[in-house]
Amino acid sequence: MTEQLLLFIASFIANMMSAFAGGGAGLVQFPVLIFMGLPFSIALATHKTATVALGLGAAYRHLKSPENINWPFAVYTMLCGVFGTILGAFIIVHIPDKPAELALGLLTVGLGLYSIVKKRIGQTEEPKNRDTRGYAIGGIMLFLLGVFNGSLTSGSGLFVTMWLVLWFGLDYKRAVMYTMLLVGFFWNATGAVSVNMLGAQTHWEWMPVLLAASFLGGYAGAHLGILKGSIWIKRGFEAVTIASGVYLIVRFFS
């Protein structure tokens, strides 16, 4: 019971934070799974399988809100990243963990600092790059972020959120909605299936509590984001990215 309670609390907090800020669940949930005794590959498969429920919980809450979803844009974003996620799952075995984590940590801290410096970024929606060239460049970047999602354990949602804000001109609130709906569910589901097919086994004994915590955390984080709006989501995004990046850098040197 103690083990299950610890898993639920850690997973709920991680997924609520992720659904509010637009990513970062794995930076809490994945290390907890390793700390509790799972080997890297099993922890990876278990984490990716559990985070599908994060996407479901957040998407369910967002779909209940009056926010309008541009479904052609949503499908475009989903497809660009899904194929990258499959490729990323195939190349993960060739990526040295430590250097990748350090690079990810530095990039993530930079992402948060950039958002702090750009005070007005993501506060209002200002559509841009919606022509053929814009969609082509945007799609290539989303594909690469999909590779990132499939090959590393966490952090990709934060980068997708920022890319949607910077390139397509979404506000933080709408960017997080798309990230949770598409990355949280479709990309993560693709990654979960891919890593399991490649031989990494999910620890199914922990799945019921992880799925429940991920779904409820995703719903709670999305609800909080809808209530607070873009300015609070921006602050949450900055806090999560900087804390996540520092954690990865410290872990590299420990």
Summary of the structure (lengths in Angstrom):
residues: 254
radius of gyration: 16.6
end to end distance: 31.0
largest distance: 54.4
contacts: 971
relative contact order: 0.24
helix: 82%
strand: 0%
